[in-house]
């Protein structure tokens, strides 16, 4: 017969395994009586594991989108704050060019390429940026559309007219 602490530990191990499956790439730990999750060097903290998971569901799409924007900027596709919008459901959408939107949902980035949805884990924003840059290289009209919109958004004093 197992003791009460052993039963509790077994239940907590199952709960923790579920949380790790739900949030791939996230490290969970209990520090000074509080639960902490580390995601790409960002640390989230909460009193209970359930509260921490809820916090991650709210915050991960935003963090992932910020990291995707940084990764794209490193690959010569700069983005502006106005390119990113938050949906009513708490997801974030990045408008890269007319016809190319990338969504950040709790575990995934997603976008459409030639009529098919592409899914990429949000734990790998650099990999998603590489795939999106590849789209711009294979479909130059996307880059032209983006450059056209950027030209329209230049400040008035930059206009040659």
C-alpha positions in Angstrom: 0.0 0.0 0.0 1.4 3.4 -1.0 1.5 6.3 1.5 -0.3 9.6 1.0 2.9 11.6 -0.1 3.7 8.8 -2.7 0.2 9.0 -4.1 0.4 12.8 -4.3 3.8 12.6 -6.0 2.4 10.1 -8.6 -0.5 12.4 -9.3 1.7 15.5 -9.6 4.1 13.6 -12.0 1.1 12.9 -14.3 -0.1 16.5 -14.1 3.3 17.8 -14.8 3.7 15.4 -17.8 0.4 16.7 -19.1 1.6 20.3 -18.8 4.8 19.5 -20.6 2.9 17.8 -23.4 0.5 20.8 -23.7 3.4 23.3 -23.7 6.3 21.7 -25.7 9.6 23.4 -25.1 8.6 24.8 -21.7 10.5 23.8 -18.6 8.5 23.6 -15.4 10.0 23.7 -11.9 8.9 24.4 -8.3 11.0 27.2 -6.8 10.4 28.5 -3.2 6.9 27.1 -3.1 5.9 28.7 -6.5 5.7 27.1 -9.9 7.9 28.6 -12.6 8.0 28.0 -16.3 10.9 29.0 -18.5 10.2 29.6 -22.2 13.2 30.8 -24.4 14.8 32.5 -21.3 11.5 34.2 -20.3 10.4 33.1 -16.8 6.7 32.9 -15.8 5.7 32.3 -12.2 2.4 31.4 -10.3 1.3 29.9 -7.1 -0.3 26.8 -8.6 0.4 24.7 -11.6 -3.1 25.3 -13.0 -2.7 29.1 -12.6 0.7 28.9 -14.3 -0.8 26.9 -17.2 -3.5 29.5 -17.6 -1.0 32.3 -17.6 1.1 30.5 -20.3 -2.0 30.1 -22.5 -2.5 33.9 -22.3 1.1 35.0 -22.6 2.8 32.4 -25.0 1.2 33.7 -28.2 2.4 37.2 -27.5 5.9 36.1 -26.6 6.1 33.8 -29.6 5.0 36.6 -31.9 7.6 39.0 -30.5 10.3 36.3 -31.0 9.1 35.6 -34.5 9.3 39.4 -35.4 12.9 39.5 -34.0 13.9 36.4 -36.0 12.4 37.9 -39.2 14.2 41.2 -38.6 17.5 39.2 -38.3 16.7 37.8 -41.7 16.0 41.1 -43.4 12.3 41.2 -43.1 11.6 44.0 -40.6 8.2 44.3 -39.0 6.4 47.2 -37.2 4.2 47.1 -34.2 1.3 48.0 -36.5 1.9 44.7 -38.4 0.8 42.7 -35.3 -2.7 42.7 -34.1 -4.4 40.8 -31.2 -7.6 38.9 -31.9 -10.6 38.7 -29.6 -9.6 35.1 -28.8 -6.1 36.2 -27.5 -4.2 35.1 -30.6 -1.8 37.3 -32.4 -1.7 37.9 -36.2 1.3 39.2 -38.1 0.6 40.8 -41.5 3.7 40.1 -43.6 2.2 41.1 -47.0 -1.2 41.2 -48.5 -2.2 37.6 -48.7 0.3 36.4 -46.1 -0.8 36.4 -42.5 0.9 34.4 -39.7 -1.1 33.5 -36.6 0.4 32.8 -33.2 -1.7 30.5 -31.1 -0.6 28.8 -27.8 1.5 26.1 -29.3 1.8 26.9 -33.0 2.5 29.4 -35.7 0.3 28.9 -38.7 -0.1 30.5 -42.1 -1.3 29.6 -45.5 1.0 28.7 -48.4 -0.5 28.0 -51.8 -3.9 27.1 -50.3 -2.6 24.9 -47.6 -2.2 25.6 -43.9 1.4 25.4 -42.6 1.8 24.6 -38.9 5.1 25.2 -37.0 5.8 24.9 -33.3 5.9 28.3 -31.6 8.8 27.0 -29.5 10.9 27.4 -32.6 10.4 31.0 -33.8 13.7 30.9 -35.7 12.6 27.9 -37.7 9.3 29.6 -38.5 11.1 32.7 -39.7 13.3 30.5 -42.0 10.2 29.0 -43.5 8.6 32.4 -44.0 11.8 33.9 -45.5 11.8 30.9 -47.9 8.3 31.9 -49.0 9.5 35.4 -49.8 12.4 33.9 -51.8 10.2 31.4 -53.8 7.3 33.9 -54.3 8.9 37.3 -55.1 5.5 38.9 -55.5 5.1 38.7 -51.7 8.2 40.8 -51.2 7.0 43.3 -53.9 3.7 43.7 -52.1 5.4 44.2 -48.8 7.8 46.8 -50.2 4.9 48.6 -51.9 3.0 48.8 -48.5 6.2 50.0 -46.8 6.6 52.7 -49.3 3.0 53.9 -48.8 3.7 54.1 -45.0 6.7 56.3 -45.3 6.4 59.7 -43.5 5.2 62.6 -45.7 8.5 64.5 -45.4 10.2 61.5 -47.1 8.0 62.0 -50.2 9.8 63.3 -53.4 6.6 65.3 -54.3 
